[in-house]
Every structure is written in C-alpha cells, then in structure tokens.
C-alpha cells in the first residue's frame, strides 16, 4: 500500500472510523489484560486509603501533588461498587477520556492541515496517546502528552486566525489543566507555547481568551483545594522533596557529562524527526510546533535527571505523531526520507509497545526480587509483613502482588539515599537530618500500629564518588529510642542474600492513637 493510497483510504470516514475503533479497542483489551505497574498500583492504593478516611500526606505519604491521587478516587470507588476491581474501571475511564480527546484533536486540526492529512493525523494522535503508553496508561506523562498536543493545536488555530468554538476551548482547557498540574515541570509547556504565540501574533495577541481564563480558574481552584484539603503537601512534603528528590539518582557522584549521556541516550530516537526536519525543511506551523514540543519534553526529561521509562512517553508520543503527519503529507517524500519515517515508526513501535509488552508478559508489570518473594511466601498468610527497603517494588508492590496487607504510610524508604547525600553537605545537613529523623519516627509508628510478625530489611549499595550503603533496619536503629524498642520486640532470624528477616518475639500492644485500619 503506498503512502498516497493510505492517505486516500483514511480520508474516508467509514474506514477512518474502523481504524480508530480497532486501535482504541485493541489498546483497551491489552490494557485490561496487563498488570498495573508499581506507580499505578500505589496511586490506586492511596485513593483507596483516602476513601477509608485517611489523611493524605499524614496517614499515607507520597512525593507527588494530590491531584493525581484525587483523580483516581472515582475509579477506586466505582471498582468497589461494581465489584470489578480498580484497574478495570481506571483503564476503561482512561480510554473513554481518550475518545473525547480524539474528538477535540479532530476539531482542532480541521483547517490546519489538508483533508488528506487529517485522517492519518487523527489516527496518529490516538496511537500516540494510547499505544505509545500501552504499559503505563494513567501515568502523568501520558496525561501531559494529551494536554500538550491539544493545547498546541488550539494555539495553532489561534495563530492561523481560525474560528474556535467555546466548547472546544473549554474542553481543551479542562484536559490541559489536569495534565499540566500533575508535575510542576509541565507548567513550562503552556508558558512556552503562549510566549511563542504572543511573538507570532504581535499586537493581535490576546492573553485573555476562553481557554486561558479557564486554565487560570482551574489553577486557582486547585491551589485553594490543596491549601484546604492537603495542607501537609506544602508544609511536609515540599521540604522533603526539595532536599531529597534531586540529591540522589543512579548517576550520583558521576561526571555531569556521563549523567547527561545516560539521560539523553534513551531519547536518541528524537534524532529521526530532527534529521527529517532539516532535510525536508518543512516549515508548516504544525510541524514546527510538534518539533518544539518534542524538544520541551526532552528538556523536562533532562531536568528531572531520573531516566525512568515512563518519563519518555510524552516525547515518544509527540515524535510518533510527527512522523505519521509526515507519512500523510501531500508533497511526496524522497525515498530516503520515506525510509527514515517508516524505520522511525517501526523503532517506536518496538521500543514503546512490543518491548514493554514482552517484559510485562514474561516478568510481570514490575519485576521483583525472587529472594524476597521466597521469604514472603514462606510465611503463613495470617502473618503480617513489613519490608524496609529503598526500592518501591521491593516494599509496597511485592506485598500487594503476593496478596499481603500493607501497613506502612511510605511507598518505601526511597528518600533515605538522597537525604544521606544531603546530610554530607554542611549547608543543608541539619534539614536533612531532621527529615531522616522524621522518616524513622514514621516507620516506628507504623511498626507499632501494624505489629508485623516479621520485618524484612534489605541491604543496598549505591555506587558513585561517595558510595552509599543502606540497610533498612540499620537506618532505623541509628536512633537510640528506636534501637531499644526494636531490641525488645524483634530478633534476627533467617537471611537470604541482601534480605534479613527480623521476627517478633514480644506482643506489641496497639495504642489507641493508631488508625483503626492499621490495628
């Protein structure tokens, strides 16, 4: 099938509808069959805890802003009411929301690109927001991708002086307000897009438009909601994040060029659209907009300096859409450029769809330590277990995956390595030590209230110019009060490589101050 025939066929409403339905339905089916990843499982857990009356950032603690967790509450509630489970409801609602986003994108590109390009572009948008994130539907980067593409299209309509209906402007503002609010990094996107629009329009630029006013109202409402419903996010979580989040990663202590290379390396696929842009010299606004958006997402990845797989979703989705738009352009592509486009799409499909699916099918949504699973499964189902580890999948996730209850307020001890690094800096050592002390208090209270039969402590070593050695139990027992209490109630038991089991030797009276859910 040639490129021209593909464009011609997708220009037919019935065939386009069939392709959209197939892409949407297949994504939904695969999403329902897959296990949720660690972050998505934790998000649903927090939403469930909120429904049970726990206070976010006090009884259950996470680094992320509250909107992501609040947005999961309807899925958890409906899953409980319908008895089908949270993942089924969450995946279904996400795909229904994608249909609304596709409708808005279709309305947005009408008039921006030729009729022949619109069908492939709409299909490409659906593929970008669902298939590119097939193993991480619901992640923040996926929502940011939807928000950014819709906001870009709306800005392009304003730039081209094309009509924008009020429902379209408000609908896009709603989607964008949610997506941009999930991480503070994402706020950069509408700011840059608006700045470029102002430069292009000059005196014709109007800052007060339905979508910008609506975005401002949503932002104000969210800020007030945080102050009223989650004040601990600003007073407790923000200080911890400021000290610990950026202080430690897999490249801590390595040269800056090495760390940057490790982050940018997985994003090398962006070279395909950049090379094509230089070769084709395609200066259409939608092409320049998508190229600029991809560079913004790359910048956000670099600023975060983590390199998590899902961090690249928005960047890859933007590049996929860009290549598909090029596939359908009216001017014929030279053979070399056509080959680059199709090879690029094949590469994206393998890296973002096939590869994650193979990993999920063969090892589960998130691989966990077999040694840890062995220790957990050796305990009777009635025994409560708490794991002291800096690795989320070796703390919360493995317990949930093995059907065990979870009695902690923290995802894991993820913040400890970063705080240990900061504690070596005289300028912030006192603040870091205060945060470490707070984490110890939280864990001691959780152990006293949950009364686990066994504690499993993991030892880990983090390399770098200043190597860090962590041990969950050792970290807790650095406090003399905690040390005495642990010595009175637990003793070392079996050990399996990096995991040390501590078994309860004395009944733990549950204090009246403990939340009822932990007793």
C-alpha positions in Angstrom: 0.0 0.0 0.0 1.6 3.3 -1.0 1.6 6.5 1.1 -0.9 8.1 -1.3 -3.3 5.2 -1.0 -3.1 5.2 2.8 -4.0 8.9 2.9 -6.8 8.4 0.4 -8.2 5.5 2.4 -8.1 7.3 5.7 -9.8 10.2 4.2 -12.9 8.0 4.0 -15.0 8.4 7.2 -16.0 4.8 7.5 -12.5 3.4 7.1 -11.0 6.0 9.4 -13.7 5.1 12.0 -12.9 1.4 11.6 -9.2 2.1 12.1 -9.8 4.3 15.1 -12.1 1.7 16.6 -9.6 -1.1 16.1 -6.7 0.9 17.6 -8.8 2.0 20.5 -10.4 -1.4 21.3 -7.1 -3.3 21.0 -5.4 -0.8 23.4 -8.3 -1.3 25.9 -8.2 -5.1 25.7 -4.4 -5.2 26.2 -4.6 -2.6 29.0 -7.2 -4.7 30.8 -5.0 -7.8 30.4 -1.9 -6.2 31.8 -1.0 -5.9 35.5 -0.8 -2.3 36.7 2.8 -1.0 37.2 4.2 -0.1 40.7 3.3 3.6 40.5 -0.2 3.0 39.2 -0.9 0.4 41.9 0.4 2.7 44.6 -1.8 5.5 43.2 -4.9 3.3 43.5 -3.9 2.2 47.0 -3.6 5.9 48.1 -7.0 6.7 46.6 -8.5 3.7 48.5 -6.9 4.9 51.7 -8.4 8.3 51.2 -11.8 6.7 50.7 -11.3 4.9 54.0 -10.8 8.2 55.8 -7.1 8.5 55.9 -5.4 11.9 55.5 -3.1 12.3 52.5 0.5 13.2 53.4 -0.1 12.4 57.0 -1.5 8.8 57.2 -0.3 7.9 53.8 2.7 9.7 52.3 3.9 10.3 48.7 6.0 12.9 47.0 3.6 13.7 44.2 1.0 16.5 44.3 -2.5 15.5 45.4 -4.4 15.9 42.1 -3.1 12.6 40.6 -4.4 10.7 43.7 -7.7 12.6 43.9 -8.3 11.8 40.2 -8.0 8.1 41.0 -10.7 8.1 43.7 -13.7 7.7 41.2 -12.1 4.6 39.7 -11.5 3.0 43.1 -15.0 3.9 44.3 -16.7 2.6 41.1 -14.5 -0.6 41.2 -15.7 -1.3 44.7 -19.3 -0.6 43.9 -19.3 -2.7 40.7 -17.1 -5.4 42.1 -14.8 -5.4 39.0 -11.6 -4.0 40.5 -10.0 -0.6 40.2 -7.7 -1.5 37.2 -10.7 -2.4 35.0 -12.6 0.8 35.8 -9.4 3.0 35.6 -8.4 1.6 32.2 -12.0 2.0 30.8 -12.3 5.6 32.0 -8.9 6.4 30.6 -9.9 5.1 27.2 -13.3 6.8 27.3 -11.4 10.1 28.0 -9.1 9.4 25.1 -12.2 9.3 22.8 -13.1 12.8 23.9 -9.5 13.9 23.4 -9.5 12.5 19.9 -12.7 14.4 19.1 -11.2 17.6 20.3 -8.0 17.0 18.3 -10.0 16.3 15.2 -11.9 19.6 15.6 -8.6 21.3 16.3 -6.7 20.2 13.2 -9.6 20.9 10.8 -8.2 23.7 8.7 -4.7 23.4 10.0 -3.7 20.6 7.7 -5.1 19.3 4.4 -8.0 16.9 4.3 -5.7 14.1 3.1 -3.5 14.6 6.2 -6.4 14.9 8.8 -7.3 11.2 8.8 -3.8 9.9 9.4 -3.1 12.7 11.9 -6.2 11.8 14.0 -5.3 8.1 13.9 -1.7 9.1 14.8 -3.0 11.1 17.8 -4.9 8.1 19.1 -1.9 5.8 18.7 0.4 8.4 20.4 -1.7 8.8 23.5 -2.7 5.2 24.0 -0.4 2.8 22.2 2.8 4.6 23.0 1.8 4.4 26.7 0.4 0.9 26.5 2.2 -0.3 29.6 1.7 2.9 31.5 -1.8 4.1 30.8 -2.7 6.6 33.6 0.9 7.8 34.1 1.4 11.6 34.5 3.5 11.8 31.3 0.6 10.3 29.3 -1.8 13.0 30.6 0.8 15.7 29.9 1.1 14.4 26.4 -2.7 14.7 25.8 -2.8 18.1 27.4 0.2 19.4 25.4 -0.9 18.2 22.0 -4.4 19.6 22.5 -3.1 22.9 23.8 -0.7 23.1 20.9 -3.4 22.5 18.3 -5.6 25.2 19.9 -2.7 27.7 19.9 -2.1 26.9 16.2 -5.7 27.7 15.5 -5.3 31.0 17.2 -2.1 31.7 15.3 -3.9 30.9 12.0 -6.9 33.1 13.0 -9.2 30.1 12.6 -12.5 30.0 14.5 -12.5 28.3 17.9 -15.8 27.3 19.4 -16.4 27.9 23.1 -17.0 24.2 23.9 -13.7 23.3 22.2 -11.7 26.0 24.0 -13.2 25.0 27.4 -12.8 21.2 26.7 -9.2 21.6 25.9 -8.6 23.9 28.9 -10.1 21.2 31.1 -7.9 18.4 29.7 -4.8 20.7 29.8 -5.4 21.9 33.3 -5.3 18.4 34.6 -2.3 17.3 32.6 -0.2 20.4 33.3 -0.9 20.3 37.0 0.5 16.7 37.6 4.1 17.9 37.7 5.5 21.4 38.2 7.8 20.8 35.2 4.8 20.5 32.9 3.8 24.1 33.5 6.7 25.1 31.3 4.8 23.8 28.2 1.8 26.3 28.2 4.1 29.1 29.1 6.4 28.5 26.2 3.6 27.9 23.7 1.9 31.1 24.8 5.1 33.0 24.6 5.7 31.8 21.0 2.1 32.6 20.1 2.5 36.2 21.5 5.7 36.7 19.4 4.0 35.4 16.3 0.8 37.4 16.6 2.3 40.6 18.0 -0.3 43.2 18.6 -3.1 40.7 17.6 -2.2 38.5 20.6 -4.9 38.4 23.2 -3.9 36.9 26.6 -7.5 36.8 27.9 -9.2 34.1 25.9 -11.7 31.4 27.0 -9.1 28.7 27.3 -6.5 30.9 29.2 -9.2 32.2 31.5 -10.5 28.7 32.2 -6.9 27.4 32.8 -6.4 30.2 35.3 -9.6 29.4 37.1 -8.7 25.7 37.2 -5.3 26.6 38.6 -6.7 28.8 41.2 -9.3 26.2 42.3 -6.6 23.6 42.5 -4.4 25.8 44.6 -7.3 26.5 47.0 -8.1 22.8 47.2 -4.5 22.0 48.1 -4.5 24.6 50.8 -7.8 23.4 52.2 -7.6 19.6 51.7 -3.9 18.8 51.6 -2.0 21.5 53.5 0.6 18.9 54.6 1.8 18.8 51.0 3.3 22.3 51.3 4.4 22.0 54.9 5.8 18.5 55.0 6.2 17.0 51.5 7.6 20.0 49.6 10.5 20.4 52.1 11.4 16.7 51.9 11.2 16.8 48.1 13.4 19.9 47.9 16.1 18.2 49.9 15.9 14.6 48.8 14.4 14.1 45.3 17.2 15.7 43.3 20.0 14.7 45.6 20.3 11.1 44.6 19.9 9.0 41.4 21.6 6.2 39.6 24.3 8.7 38.4 25.1 10.4 41.7 28.7 11.2 42.0 29.4 10.5 38.3 30.7 13.3 36.0 28.0 15.6 34.7 28.6 14.6 31.1 28.2 11.0 32.0 24.9 11.6 33.8 23.6 13.7 30.9 24.5 11.0 28.4 22.7 8.3 30.4 19.6 10.5 30.4 19.7 11.6 26.8 20.8 8.2 25.5 17.3 6.6 25.6 15.9 9.7 23.9 18.2 9.3 20.8 15.1 8.4 18.7 14.4 12.2 18.6 17.2 12.4 16.0 14.9 10.8 13.4 12.4 13.7 13.3 15.1 16.3 13.8 17.1 14.9 10.8 14.0 14.8 8.7 13.1 18.3 9.6 16.5 19.5 8.4 16.2 17.5 5.2 12.6 18.3 4.3 12.7 22.0 5.5 9.0 21.6 6.3 8.2 24.9 8.0 4.4 24.4 8.4 3.3 25.6 11.9 2.1 22.1 13.0 5.5 20.6 12.1 7.4 23.3 13.9 5.0 23.1 16.9 5.5 19.4 17.2 9.3 19.7 16.9 9.3 22.4 19.5 7.1 20.3 21.8 9.4 17.3 21.5 12.4 19.5 22.5 10.4 20.8 25.5 9.7 17.2 26.6 13.4 16.4 26.2 14.3 19.3 28.4 11.9 18.2 31.1 13.4 14.7 31.0 16.9 16.2 31.4 15.8 18.5 34.3 14.3 15.6 36.2 17.6 13.6 35.8 15.9 10.2 36.6 15.6 8.4 33.3 12.6 6.4 34.3 11.0 4.5 31.4 7.7 6.4 31.6 9.4 9.8 31.6 9.9 9.3 27.8 6.3 8.6 27.0 5.4 12.2 26.1 8.5 12.7 24.0 8.0 9.5 22.0 4.3 10.1 21.6 5.0 13.6 20.1 7.6 12.1 17.7 5.2 9.3 16.6 2.5 11.8 15.7 5.1 14.0 13.9 6.2 11.0 11.7 2.7 10.0 11.0 1.8 13.5 9.8 4.8 13.4 7.5 3.7 10.0 6.2 0.5 11.6 5.0 1.8 14.9 3.7 0.6 15.8 0.2 4.1 16.5 -1.2 5.8 13.1 -2.0 8.6 12.2 0.3 12.0 11.4 -1.2 12.8 7.6 -0.9 15.4 8.1 1.7 13.2 10.3 3.9 10.3 7.9 3.4 12.5 5.1 4.6 13.6 7.1 7.6 10.0 7.8 8.5 8.9 4.2 8.4 12.0 2.9 10.2 11.4 5.5 12.9 7.8 4.4 13.3 9.0 0.8 13.5 11.5 1.7 16.1 8.9 3.4 18.2 6.5 0.5 17.9 9.2 -1.9 19.1 10.6 0.2 21.9 7.2 1.6 23.2 4.8 -1.3 22.5 6.5 -4.6 21.8 9.4 -4.3 24.3 7.2 -3.3 27.3 4.6 -5.9 26.5 7.3 -8.6 26.3 8.7 -7.5 29.7 5.2 -7.4 31.3 4.1 -10.7 29.9 7.4 -12.5 30.8 8.3 -10.9 34.2 5.1 -9.1 35.3 4.4 -5.4 35.2 7.3 -4.7 37.6 9.9 -7.4 38.2 10.5 -8.1 41.9 13.2 -10.0 43.7 12.7 -13.7 43.7 14.6 -14.0 47.0 12.1 -11.5 48.6 9.1 -13.4 47.2 10.6 -16.7 48.6 10.8 -15.1 52.1 7.3 -13.7 51.9 5.7 -17.0 50.7 7.4 -18.9 53.4 5.3 -17.1 56.0 1.7 -18.2 56.8 -1.0 -16.0 55.2 -2.0 -14.8 58.7 1.4 -13.3 59.4 1.8 -9.6 58.8 4.9 -8.5 57.0 6.7 -5.1 56.6 9.6 -4.6 54.3 12.4 -2.0 55.0 13.8 -1.2 51.6 14.6 1.9 49.4 13.1 0.1 46.4 9.3 0.5 45.9 8.8 -2.8 44.1 10.6 -4.5 47.0 8.5 -2.8 49.6 4.9 -1.9 48.8 4.4 -3.5 45.4 5.7 -7.0 46.2 3.4 -7.3 49.2 0.3 -6.3 47.2 1.3 -8.6 44.3 1.6 -11.5 46.7 -1.8 -10.8 48.3 -0.5 -9.4 51.6 -1.7 -6.4 53.5 0.4 -3.3 53.6 0.7 -1.4 56.9 3.1 1.5 56.1 2.4 5.1 55.2 5.5 5.3 52.9 5.9 3.8 49.5 9.3 2.7 50.6 12.5 4.3 52.0 13.1 5.9 48.7 14.1 9.2 50.2 16.8 7.8 52.5 19.7 7.7 50.0 19.0 11.3 48.9 18.8 12.6 52.4 22.0 10.7 53.3 23.7 12.6 50.4 22.4 15.9 51.6 23.4 15.2 55.2 27.0 15.3 54.0 26.5 19.0 52.9 27.0 21.4 55.8 24.7 23.9 54.3 21.6 21.6 54.5 22.9 18.9 56.9 20.6 20.0 59.7 17.4 19.9 57.5 18.4 16.6 56.0 19.0 15.1 59.5 15.6 16.4 60.6 13.9 14.7 57.6 15.7 11.4 58.3 14.5 11.6 61.9 11.0 12.1 60.7 11.2 9.1 58.5 12.4 7.0 61.4 9.5 8.2 63.6 7.0 7.4 60.8 8.4 3.9 60.4 8.4 3.2 64.1 4.8 4.4 64.5 3.8 2.2 61.5 5.5 -0.9 63.0 3.9 -0.2 66.4 0.5 0.1 64.9 0.7 -2.6 62.3 2.5 -5.0 64.5 4.1 -7.1 61.8 5.1 -10.7 62.6 8.3 -10.2 60.6 10.3 -7.3 59.3 12.4 -7.8 56.2 15.4 -5.5 55.9 17.2 -5.0 52.6 20.9 -4.0 52.4 21.8 -2.0 49.3 24.9 -0.3 48.0 24.8 2.7 45.7 28.0 3.5 43.7 29.4 6.9 43.0 32.3 9.1 44.0 30.8 8.8 47.5 29.3 5.3 47.7 26.3 4.9 49.9 25.5 1.8 51.9 21.9 1.5 53.2 20.3 -1.0 55.4 16.6 -0.6 56.4 16.9 -1.9 59.9 20.3 -0.3 60.5 18.9 3.1 59.4 16.0 2.8 61.9 18.3 1.7 64.8 20.6 4.7 64.5 18.1 6.4 66.8 18.7 5.1 70.3 14.9 5.1 71.2 14.1 3.1 68.1 17.0 0.8 68.7 15.8 -0.1 72.3 12.3 -0.7 71.1 13.3 -2.9 68.2 15.6 -4.9 70.6 12.7 -5.5 72.9 10.3 -6.8 70.3 12.3 -8.3 67.4 15.3 -10.6 66.9 17.3 -11.5 63.8 16.0 -14.7 62.1 16.8 -16.1 58.7 18.7 -14.3 55.9 18.7 -14.7 52.2 21.4 -12.7 50.4 20.5 -9.0 50.8 17.4 -9.6 52.9 17.5 -10.1 56.6 14.4 -11.3 58.5 13.6 -10.0 61.9 10.9 -11.9 63.8 8.6 -10.6 66.5 9.5 -12.0 70.0 7.1 -10.0 72.2 3.5 -9.0 71.6 3.1 -5.4 70.5 0.2 -3.6 72.2 -1.7 -1.5 69.7 -2.1 2.1 71.0 -5.4 3.8 70.9 -3.9 6.6 68.8 -3.2 4.1 66.0 -5.6 4.5 62.9 -8.2 1.8 63.1 -7.2 0.5 59.6 -3.7 -0.4 61.0 -4.8 -2.2 64.1 
